[in-house]
Amino acid sequence: MTAPAPAPAGADQRRPAFTADDLFRKAESQQQRRAGDAGLKLTRTMLEGDLWANERGWNGPRVQAGDYAGEQVARVMREIRRNFVHRNMPHDVVKRHRDGVAGKEPRWSLTPKRIRSRTGQPNEDESARVAEFTAALVDWWEESGAWPAVQKAVYEAVGLGKSCLRLYIHQSKLDGLLQPSLDLGTKTLTYGLPVLDLPDALKLISVMAVPAEQAGVVRDGENHVQGSYYSYSDDNNRTRFELQERVPGGVRVYPDFRRGAEAGALESAVYPVSDGLIWELDLRPLVSESLLSLVKDLNKKLTMGSRNIDLGGFVERTILNAQLKGEFKEDADGKKKFIPDPMNYGPGTTNVLNGVALMTKDERGKMVPTGNFATPSIVYKDPAPFTTFQQAINSAREEIYAEAKQLHVMIAGDAAASGISRQQAVNDFMTSLTDTAQALEQMLRWLLGSVLRLGLHVAGRAEEMDDLRVSATCRLTLVQPTPDDRRQALAELEAGAISEEEYFARTGVEDPEAMREQRQAEGITPALAFKIVAAAPTWIGVRALQKAFPALGITDEDVRAHRELELAAPVEPDLLTVDGDDGSDPAAAD
């Protein structure tokens, strides 16, 4: 008897069934962990513009509580807060990265998974279906505000590392359409949907960006998706959980899941969307701990530079060994106290001060004047040169841009930097967008595919999506190209080193298709005509001149004459005839 074959890695037939209650416990634990993440809170606070962040954004010197009373420490920190100068660099670098990937709307299309015709092109039925679905998705995309929601989700994921996009059907859109009926046998709420046209079905679907503290995807130990969740507060400020459980054929959605309740007794609905109705965008956060430390350092230098200007504009003076003018007055206890007169400052002002009388003890231990006086003096506290802070500020900004792979912003106005340095910095920025672009394209495929599948399900045509796929491509936004960049791109295009699509991207053309249509509508331009004249046969050059310069009056007959002349059969030369010789014999003539 042979031994049974070992189970494949990861298989465990003894594992108990995973229930919706188990999914809820994992989802609740993950949501609470993210909501209590101090680092996530600090980053979000700074991205929203609060760089002070309740003193967490200040890494400068602090007054120790042991040196002063608590009120004095608080007073010093209030003074630092009042003079705190900051720049929201986290938002700056995150928005630039987001705009580089999602600044322009993407290109997307629907294509059949398998082409059945021998020509390699979709047949008439497939083409009609693709055209119908594309038109319906375009209307939904424009009316639902999908693109702003996608941009918000990308911004959150770039800055914080995670964000979610959620599809849902709001109850207000279902009023008058859905008629709930309760099956007493299964305790499951089902809906009776009227048959809708696809555009009307898509109008029911809404999309929203959700912070990572409120939503997420739950995975098992092998990184397989088990479900997802969305946490929200109702009108009574009670926390509710929308739980989505992956089931065969789609996802079961519990709008209000409660711990310990039997799944059959909870309101739920199954949607044939294999990837669920919540998508988690998972990226490496751009606002890392190292970048935050650099931002704090920059804001400290900005604050100290501002304080230095105050010291330079309002010079501090310290008077030593001088007796101020004033008089002795009795206080409430009958003790005499010296009250100095105010000092006068400003142009044309003169203050006369005497040195403090030097005192000594007599034989009785009493302090008496010696008759001598101290020499008064004044000390000014000169500020440090502001160039010191300016150089430190520029250095901190450069470190931040280098950390975010956006050094091209810093050297854009640097005359000392070479064109190669700029190009290398731009290349670093473009490389940093690759992972974000790939994640965004994957999310867009899910978004458009899930919306279309859900709409077809509502319209009673879910099977029509089975043989279609969604393709999506991001349109990366480059920095503005310089004239040298344009010349280099044109030279590489003419040499065949790059494609026309790459040329358009490197020269800042936002819509290549529109550019091609515009060039086709313009026809032959003067510049193109001269190139044709230099490279093509004469009659083709004449035709190009006719199209580019109508004022020359070149007619079709002129073009035809040049063509016939060039294409005419060559005439064989008479080899017996020599130039200047008619072939006769001079001797015979005599």
C-alpha positions as CSV (number, residue, x, y, z in Angstrom):
1,M,0.0,0.0,0.0
2,T,1.5,3.3,-1.1
3,A,1.5,6.3,1.2
4,P,-1.0,9.1,0.3
5,A,0.4,12.0,-1.6
6,P,1.1,15.0,0.6
7,A,-1.3,17.9,0.5
8,P,-0.2,21.0,-1.4
9,A,1.4,23.8,0.5
10,G,-1.2,25.8,2.3
11,A,-3.9,23.2,2.2
12,D,-5.5,22.2,5.5
13,Q,-8.7,20.1,5.3
14,R,-9.1,20.1,9.1
15,R,-9.4,23.9,9.2
16,P,-12.9,24.8,10.5
17,A,-15.2,26.8,8.2
18,F,-14.6,30.5,8.2
19,T,-17.8,32.3,9.2
20,A,-19.1,35.8,8.7
21,D,-18.6,36.3,12.5
22,D,-15.0,35.4,12.2
23,L,-14.6,37.9,9.3
24,F,-16.3,40.6,11.4
25,R,-13.9,40.0,14.3
26,K,-10.8,40.4,12.0
27,A,-12.3,43.4,10.3
28,E,-13.1,45.1,13.6
29,S,-9.6,44.5,15.0
30,Q,-8.0,45.8,11.8
31,Q,-10.2,48.9,11.8
32,Q,-9.4,49.7,15.5
33,R,-5.7,49.2,14.9
34,R,-5.6,51.6,12.0
35,A,-7.8,54.2,13.8
36,G,-5.4,54.1,16.8
37,D,-2.2,54.4,14.8
38,A,-0.4,57.5,16.1
39,G,1.9,57.7,13.1
40,L,-1.1,57.6,10.7
41,K,-2.9,60.3,12.7
42,L,0.2,62.6,12.7
43,T,0.7,62.2,8.9
44,R,-3.0,62.9,8.2
45,T,-2.9,66.0,10.5
46,M,0.1,67.4,8.7
47,L,-1.4,66.6,5.2
48,E,-4.5,68.6,6.2
49,G,-2.3,71.6,7.0
50,D,-1.8,71.5,10.8
51,L,2.0,71.3,10.9
52,W,2.2,72.2,14.6
53,A,0.1,69.1,15.4
54,N,-0.3,69.8,19.1
55,E,3.5,70.3,19.5
56,R,4.3,67.0,17.7
57,G,5.4,69.0,14.7
58,W,8.1,70.9,16.6
59,N,11.5,69.3,17.1
60,G,13.3,72.4,18.4
61,P,14.4,73.1,21.9
62,R,11.9,72.8,24.7
63,V,11.8,74.2,28.2
64,Q,12.2,71.5,30.8
65,A,9.4,71.4,33.4
66,G,12.0,71.0,36.2
67,D,13.5,74.4,35.4
68,Y,10.3,76.5,35.6
69,A,6.9,76.2,36.9
70,G,4.3,74.5,34.7
71,E,2.7,77.8,33.8
72,Q,6.0,79.2,32.6
73,V,6.7,76.1,30.5
74,A,3.2,76.5,28.9
75,R,3.9,80.2,28.3
76,V,7.1,79.5,26.5
77,M,5.4,76.9,24.3
78,R,2.6,79.3,23.5
79,E,5.2,81.8,22.4
80,I,6.9,79.3,20.2
81,R,3.5,78.4,18.7
82,R,2.6,82.0,18.1
83,N,5.9,82.5,16.1
84,F,5.8,79.0,14.5
85,V,6.5,79.3,10.7
86,H,5.8,76.3,8.5
87,R,5.4,75.2,5.0
88,N,3.2,72.3,4.1
89,M,5.8,70.3,2.2
90,P,4.0,66.9,2.8
91,H,1.0,68.1,0.9
92,D,3.2,69.6,-1.8
93,V,5.1,66.4,-2.6
94,V,2.1,64.1,-2.3
95,K,0.0,66.3,-4.6
96,R,2.8,66.5,-7.2
97,H,3.2,62.7,-7.1
98,R,-0.6,62.2,-7.3
99,D,-0.9,64.7,-10.3
100,G,2.0,62.9,-12.0
101,V,-0.1,59.7,-12.1
102,A,-3.7,60.9,-11.9
103,G,-3.6,64.5,-13.1
104,K,-5.2,63.5,-16.4
105,E,-8.1,61.1,-16.9
106,P,-6.9,57.7,-18.0
107,R,-7.5,55.9,-21.3
108,W,-9.7,52.8,-21.0
109,S,-11.5,50.5,-23.3
110,L,-13.5,47.3,-23.5
111,T,-12.3,44.4,-25.7
112,P,-13.5,40.8,-26.1
113,K,-11.4,38.2,-24.3
114,R,-11.4,35.9,-27.4
115,I,-11.8,37.0,-31.0
116,R,-14.0,34.4,-32.7
117,S,-13.7,35.8,-36.3
118,R,-10.8,34.7,-38.6
119,T,-10.0,38.3,-39.4
120,G,-8.8,38.9,-35.8
121,Q,-11.4,41.7,-35.4
122,P,-14.5,41.6,-33.2
123,N,-17.6,40.5,-35.1
124,E,-20.6,42.7,-35.6
125,D,-22.4,41.5,-32.4
126,E,-19.3,42.0,-30.2
127,S,-18.6,45.4,-31.7
128,A,-22.2,46.5,-31.1
129,R,-22.1,45.2,-27.5
130,V,-18.7,47.0,-26.8
131,A,-20.1,50.2,-28.2
132,E,-23.2,50.0,-26.1
133,F,-21.3,49.2,-22.9
134,T,-18.7,51.9,-23.5
135,A,-21.3,54.6,-24.1
136,A,-23.1,53.6,-20.8
137,L,-19.8,53.6,-18.9
138,V,-18.8,57.0,-20.3
139,D,-22.2,58.5,-19.1
140,W,-21.8,56.9,-15.7
141,W,-18.1,58.2,-15.4
142,E,-19.2,61.8,-16.1
143,E,-22.3,61.8,-13.9
144,S,-21.1,59.8,-10.9
145,G,-18.0,61.9,-10.1
146,A,-15.8,58.8,-10.3
147,W,-12.6,60.6,-11.3
148,P,-12.5,63.0,-8.3
149,A,-13.1,60.0,-6.0
150,V,-10.3,58.1,-7.7
151,Q,-8.0,61.1,-7.3
152,K,-8.8,61.4,-3.7
153,A,-8.1,57.7,-3.1
154,V,-4.7,58.0,-4.9
155,Y,-3.8,61.1,-2.8
156,E,-4.6,59.2,0.4
157,A,-2.7,56.1,-0.6
158,V,0.4,58.1,-1.8
159,G,0.5,60.1,1.5
160,L,-0.6,57.5,4.0
161,G,0.1,54.2,2.3
162,K,-3.5,52.9,2.1
163,S,-6.9,54.1,1.0
164,C,-10.1,52.5,-0.3
165,L,-12.6,53.0,-3.1
166,R,-16.2,51.8,-2.4
167,L,-19.1,51.1,-4.7
168,Y,-22.6,51.2,-3.3
169,I,-26.2,51.8,-4.1
170,H,-27.7,54.5,-1.9
171,Q,-31.1,53.8,-0.4
172,S,-32.5,57.0,-1.9
173,K,-31.9,55.7,-5.4
174,L,-33.7,52.5,-4.6
175,D,-36.9,54.1,-3.3
176,G,-39.6,53.3,-5.7
177,L,-37.6,50.7,-7.5
178,L,-36.8,48.0,-4.9
179,Q,-39.6,46.1,-3.2
180,P,-38.1,44.1,-0.3
181,S,-39.7,40.7,0.5
182,L,-38.7,38.5,3.5
183,D,-38.3,34.8,3.0
184,L,-39.4,33.4,6.4
185,G,-37.6,30.2,5.7
186,T,-34.0,31.6,5.3
187,K,-34.5,34.9,7.1
188,T,-32.7,36.6,4.1
189,L,-33.9,39.9,2.7
190,T,-34.1,39.8,-1.1
191,Y,-35.0,42.5,-3.5
192,G,-37.4,42.5,-6.4
193,L,-35.8,44.7,-9.1
194,P,-37.6,45.9,-12.1
195,V,-35.8,45.3,-15.4
196,L,-33.9,48.5,-16.2
197,D,-31.9,49.6,-19.3
198,L,-28.2,49.5,-18.7
199,P,-27.7,53.3,-18.5
200,D,-30.5,53.5,-15.9
201,A,-29.0,50.6,-14.0
202,L,-25.6,52.3,-13.9
203,K,-27.2,55.5,-12.5
204,L,-28.0,53.6,-9.3
205,I,-24.3,53.0,-8.6
206,S,-22.3,55.5,-6.6
207,V,-18.6,55.6,-5.8
208,M,-16.7,57.2,-2.9
209,A,-13.2,57.3,-1.5
210,V,-12.9,56.1,2.0
211,P,-10.0,56.7,4.4
212,A,-8.0,53.7,5.5
213,E,-9.2,54.2,9.1
214,Q,-12.7,53.4,8.1
215,A,-12.4,50.7,5.5
216,G,-10.2,47.9,4.3
217,V,-9.7,44.4,2.9
218,V,-9.4,41.4,5.2
219,R,-6.8,38.7,4.2
220,D,-5.9,35.4,5.6
221,G,-2.4,34.2,6.5
222,E,-1.7,33.3,2.8
223,N,-2.7,36.8,1.6
224,H,-6.0,35.7,0.1
225,V,-8.9,38.1,0.3
226,Q,-11.6,36.9,2.6
227,G,-13.8,40.0,2.5
228,S,-13.9,43.7,3.2
229,Y,-15.6,46.2,5.5
230,Y,-16.7,49.8,5.8
231,S,-17.2,51.4,9.2
232,Y,-19.5,54.4,9.5
233,S,-21.6,56.3,12.1
234,D,-25.3,56.5,11.9
235,D,-27.5,59.5,12.7
236,N,-27.3,58.6,16.4
237,N,-23.5,58.6,16.3
238,R,-23.4,54.8,16.7
239,T,-20.7,52.9,14.9
240,R,-22.0,50.5,12.2
241,F,-20.2,48.0,10.0
242,E,-20.9,47.1,6.4
243,L,-19.4,43.7,6.0
244,Q,-18.7,42.1,2.6
245,E,-18.0,38.4,2.6
246,R,-16.6,36.6,-0.4
247,V,-18.9,33.7,-1.4
248,P,-19.0,31.4,-4.5
249,G,-20.1,33.5,-7.4
250,G,-19.6,36.9,-5.9
251,V,-19.8,38.8,-2.6
252,R,-22.4,38.8,0.1
253,V,-23.0,42.3,1.6
254,Y,-24.3,42.8,5.1
255,P,-25.3,46.5,5.3
256,D,-25.4,46.4,9.2
257,F,-23.5,43.4,10.6
258,R,-23.8,42.8,14.3
259,R,-21.5,40.5,16.4
260,G,-23.0,37.2,17.4
261,A,-26.1,37.5,15.1
262,E,-26.9,34.6,12.9
263,A,-25.9,35.3,9.3
264,G,-29.3,34.1,8.1
265,A,-31.1,36.6,10.3
266,L,-29.2,39.6,9.0
267,E,-30.2,41.7,6.0
268,S,-27.9,40.8,3.1
269,A,-27.7,40.6,-0.6
270,V,-25.3,38.7,-3.0
271,Y,-23.8,40.6,-5.9
272,P,-22.0,38.8,-8.7
273,V,-18.8,40.8,-8.4
274,S,-15.9,38.5,-7.8
275,D,-13.5,41.2,-6.4
276,G,-16.0,42.8,-4.1
277,L,-17.4,46.3,-3.9
278,I,-14.4,47.7,-1.9
279,W,-10.9,48.0,-3.4
280,E,-7.9,48.8,-1.2
281,L,-5.1,50.7,-2.8
282,D,-1.9,49.7,-1.0
283,L,1.2,51.7,-1.7
284,R,4.5,52.6,0.0
285,P,3.7,55.9,1.8
286,L,5.6,58.8,0.4
287,V,5.3,60.7,3.7
288,S,7.6,58.4,5.6
289,E,9.1,58.9,9.0
290,S,12.3,60.1,7.5
291,L,10.4,62.7,5.3
292,L,8.4,63.9,8.4
293,S,11.7,64.4,10.3
294,L,13.0,66.5,7.4
295,V,9.8,68.5,7.3
296,K,10.0,69.2,11.1
297,D,13.6,70.3,10.6
298,L,12.6,72.7,7.8
299,N,9.9,74.3,9.9
300,K,12.3,74.7,12.8
301,K,14.7,76.6,10.5
302,L,11.9,78.7,9.1
303,T,10.8,79.6,12.6
304,M,14.3,80.4,13.8
305,G,14.9,82.5,10.7
306,S,11.8,84.5,11.5
307,R,12.9,84.9,15.1
308,N,16.3,86.1,13.9
309,I,14.7,88.8,11.8
310,D,12.8,90.0,15.0
311,L,16.1,90.2,16.8
312,G,17.7,92.2,14.0
313,G,14.8,94.6,13.8
314,F,14.2,94.9,17.5
315,V,17.7,94.9,19.0
316,E,17.9,93.6,22.6
317,R,19.9,95.9,25.0
318,T,21.2,95.0,28.4
319,I,22.4,97.8,30.6
320,L,25.0,96.9,33.2
321,N,26.1,98.7,36.4
322,A,23.9,101.8,35.8
323,Q,21.6,103.5,38.2
324,L,18.3,104.2,36.5
325,K,16.4,107.3,37.2
326,G,13.5,106.9,39.6
327,E,12.4,107.4,43.1
328,F,11.6,105.4,46.3
329,K,8.0,104.8,47.2
330,E,6.3,103.2,50.1
331,D,4.3,100.1,49.4
332,A,1.2,99.0,51.3
333,D,3.4,97.5,54.0
334,G,5.2,100.7,54.6
335,K,8.4,99.5,53.0
336,K,10.3,101.7,50.6
337,K,10.8,100.3,47.1
338,F,12.7,101.9,44.2
339,I,10.5,102.5,41.1
340,P,12.6,103.3,38.0
341,D,11.4,105.8,35.4
342,P,10.8,104.5,31.9
343,M,13.7,104.7,29.5
344,N,13.4,106.8,26.3
345,Y,14.4,105.3,23.0
346,G,14.4,106.5,19.4
347,P,16.3,109.0,17.3
348,G,17.4,112.2,19.0
349,T,16.9,110.8,22.5
350,T,19.6,111.2,25.2
351,N,19.6,109.3,28.5
352,V,22.0,110.3,31.2
353,L,22.8,107.4,33.6
354,N,25.1,107.3,36.6
355,G,27.0,104.3,37.7
356,V,25.6,102.3,40.6
357,A,27.0,103.3,44.0
358,L,29.4,100.7,45.4
359,M,28.4,99.6,48.9
360,T,30.3,98.0,51.8
361,K,29.5,96.9,55.3
362,D,30.5,99.0,58.3
363,E,31.5,97.7,61.7
364,R,27.9,97.2,62.6
365,G,27.2,95.1,59.4
366,K,25.2,97.8,57.7
367,M,25.6,98.5,54.0
368,V,26.9,102.0,53.5
369,P,28.2,103.8,50.3
370,T,31.9,103.7,49.7
371,G,31.9,107.0,47.7
372,N,32.8,105.2,44.6
373,F,30.6,104.3,41.6
374,A,30.6,101.5,39.0
375,T,31.3,102.2,35.4
376,P,28.0,101.7,33.5
377,S,28.0,99.9,30.1
378,I,25.5,98.6,27.6
379,V,25.5,95.2,25.7
380,Y,23.8,94.6,22.4
381,K,22.7,91.1,21.4
382,D,23.5,90.9,17.7
383,P,21.5,88.3,15.6
384,A,23.2,85.8,13.4
385,P,23.4,86.6,9.7
386,F,20.1,85.6,8.0
387,T,22.1,84.0,5.2
388,T,22.9,81.2,7.7
389,F,19.3,80.4,8.0
390,Q,18.6,80.8,4.3
391,Q,21.2,78.3,3.4
392,A,19.9,75.9,6.0
393,I,16.3,76.3,4.7
394,N,17.4,75.7,1.1
395,S,19.4,72.6,2.2
396,A,16.3,71.2,4.1
397,R,14.1,71.8,1.1
398,E,16.6,70.0,-1.1
399,E,16.7,67.0,1.2
400,I,12.9,66.8,1.3
401,Y,12.6,66.8,-2.5
402,A,15.4,64.3,-2.8
403,E,13.6,62.0,-0.4
404,A,10.4,62.3,-2.4
405,K,12.2,61.8,-5.8
406,Q,11.2,65.3,-6.8
407,L,14.6,67.0,-7.0
408,H,13.8,68.3,-10.4
409,V,11.6,70.9,-8.7
410,M,14.6,72.2,-6.7
411,I,17.0,72.5,-9.6
412,A,14.4,73.9,-12.1
413,G,15.7,77.5,-11.5
414,D,19.3,76.5,-10.7
415,A,21.5,78.0,-13.5
416,A,24.4,76.0,-12.2
417,A,22.8,72.7,-12.8
418,S,23.4,71.0,-16.1
419,G,20.7,69.7,-18.5
420,I,21.9,66.2,-17.7
421,S,21.3,66.8,-14.0
422,R,17.8,68.0,-14.8
423,Q,17.0,65.0,-17.0
424,Q,18.3,62.6,-14.4
425,A,16.1,64.2,-11.8
426,V,13.1,64.0,-14.1
427,N,13.9,60.3,-14.8
428,D,14.0,59.6,-11.0
429,F,10.6,61.3,-10.6
430,M,9.1,59.3,-13.5
431,T,10.5,56.0,-12.1
432,S,8.9,56.8,-8.7
433,L,5.5,57.0,-10.4
434,T,5.7,53.4,-11.9
435,D,4.4,51.5,-8.9
436,T,1.6,54.0,-8.3
437,A,0.6,53.9,-11.9
438,Q,0.4,50.1,-11.9
439,A,-1.7,50.1,-8.8
440,L,-4.0,52.7,-10.2
441,E,-4.5,50.9,-13.5
442,Q,-5.4,47.7,-11.5
443,M,-7.9,49.7,-9.5
444,L,-9.4,51.3,-12.6
445,R,-9.9,47.9,-14.2
446,W,-11.7,46.7,-11.0
447,L,-13.8,49.9,-10.9
448,L,-15.0,49.9,-14.5
449,G,-15.4,46.1,-14.6
450,S,-17.3,46.0,-11.3
451,V,-19.6,48.9,-12.2
452,L,-20.4,47.3,-15.6
453,R,-21.0,43.9,-14.1
454,L,-23.1,45.2,-11.3
455,G,-25.2,47.3,-13.8
456,L,-25.7,44.3,-16.1
457,H,-26.8,42.3,-13.1
458,V,-29.4,44.9,-12.2
459,A,-30.5,45.0,-15.9
460,G,-30.7,41.2,-15.9
461,R,-27.9,40.7,-18.4
462,A,-25.0,39.7,-16.1
463,E,-23.8,36.9,-18.4
464,E,-22.9,39.4,-21.2
465,M,-19.9,40.6,-19.3
466,D,-18.2,37.1,-19.1
467,D,-16.3,37.4,-22.4
468,L,-15.2,41.0,-22.1
469,R,-12.2,42.6,-20.4
470,V,-11.4,46.2,-19.3
471,S,-8.1,47.8,-20.2
472,A,-6.9,50.9,-18.5
473,T,-3.8,53.0,-19.0
474,C,-2.6,56.0,-16.9
475,R,-1.6,59.2,-18.6
476,L,1.5,60.3,-16.8
477,T,2.0,64.0,-16.4
478,L,5.6,65.1,-17.1
479,V,7.3,68.3,-16.2
480,Q,7.2,71.0,-18.9
481,P,9.8,70.0,-21.5
482,T,12.6,72.5,-22.4
483,P,13.5,73.3,-26.0
484,D,16.4,71.0,-25.7
485,D,14.1,68.2,-24.6
486,R,11.9,68.7,-27.6
487,R,14.8,68.7,-30.0
488,Q,16.2,65.6,-28.5
489,A,12.8,63.8,-28.7
490,L,12.3,64.9,-32.3
491,A,15.8,63.6,-33.2
492,E,15.1,60.2,-31.6
493,L,11.7,60.0,-33.3
494,E,13.2,60.7,-36.8
495,A,15.9,58.1,-36.1
496,G,13.3,55.5,-35.1
497,A,14.6,55.2,-31.6
498,I,11.3,56.0,-29.9
499,S,7.6,55.6,-30.9
500,E,5.3,58.5,-31.8
501,E,3.4,57.8,-28.6
502,E,6.6,58.3,-26.5
503,Y,7.5,61.4,-28.5
504,F,4.1,62.9,-27.6
505,A,4.5,62.1,-24.0
506,R,8.0,63.6,-23.8
507,T,6.9,66.8,-25.5
508,G,3.9,67.4,-23.3
509,V,1.1,66.5,-25.8
510,E,-1.9,65.6,-23.5
511,D,-4.1,64.0,-26.2
512,P,-2.2,62.2,-28.9
513,E,-5.4,61.1,-30.7
514,A,-6.6,64.7,-30.9
515,M,-3.2,65.8,-32.1
516,R,-3.2,63.2,-34.9
517,E,-6.7,64.3,-36.0
518,Q,-5.7,67.9,-36.0
519,R,-2.6,67.2,-38.1
520,Q,-4.7,65.2,-40.6
521,A,-7.2,68.0,-40.8
522,E,-4.4,70.5,-41.5
523,G,-3.0,68.5,-44.4
524,I,0.5,69.3,-45.7
525,T,2.1,72.2,-43.9
526,P,4.8,74.4,-45.5
527,A,7.5,72.8,-43.3
528,L,6.4,69.3,-44.3
529,A,6.2,70.3,-48.0
530,F,9.9,71.4,-48.0
531,K,10.9,68.1,-46.5
532,I,8.9,66.2,-49.2
533,V,10.6,68.3,-51.9
534,A,14.0,67.5,-50.6
535,A,13.4,63.7,-50.3
536,A,10.7,62.7,-52.8
537,P,10.6,62.5,-56.6
538,T,9.9,65.8,-58.3
539,W,6.3,65.3,-59.2
540,I,5.5,64.4,-55.6
541,G,7.3,67.5,-54.4
542,V,5.2,69.6,-56.9
543,R,2.0,68.0,-55.4
544,A,3.2,68.9,-51.9
545,L,3.9,72.5,-52.9
546,Q,0.5,72.7,-54.5
547,K,-1.2,71.6,-51.2
548,A,1.0,73.7,-48.9
549,F,1.1,76.9,-51.1
550,P,-2.2,77.4,-53.0
551,A,-1.0,80.9,-53.9
552,L,1.6,79.4,-56.3
553,G,-1.2,78.5,-58.7
554,I,0.1,75.0,-59.4
555,T,-2.5,73.0,-61.2
556,D,-3.3,69.3,-61.5
557,E,-2.1,69.5,-65.1
558,D,1.3,70.7,-63.9
559,V,1.6,67.9,-61.5
560,R,0.5,65.4,-64.1
561,A,3.0,66.7,-66.6
562,H,5.9,66.3,-64.1
563,R,4.6,62.8,-63.3
564,E,4.4,61.7,-66.9
565,L,7.8,63.2,-67.6
566,E,9.4,61.3,-64.7
567,L,7.6,58.0,-65.4
568,A,8.0,58.0,-69.2
569,A,10.1,55.2,-70.6
570,P,13.7,56.1,-71.2
571,V,14.9,56.7,-74.8
572,E,17.9,54.6,-75.7
573,P,20.8,56.7,-77.1
574,D,22.2,56.1,-80.7
575,L,25.6,54.7,-80.0
576,L,26.7,55.4,-83.6
577,T,26.1,59.1,-83.2
578,V,28.7,61.2,-81.5
579,D,28.2,64.7,-80.3
580,G,29.1,67.1,-83.2
581,D,29.3,64.2,-85.7
582,D,26.4,63.3,-88.0
583,G,28.0,59.9,-88.9
584,S,29.0,60.8,-92.6
585,D,32.4,60.0,-94.1
586,P,34.4,63.2,-94.9
587,A,36.4,61.4,-97.5
588,A,33.3,60.4,-99.4
589,A,32.1,64.0,-99.4
590,D,35.3,65.0,-101.3
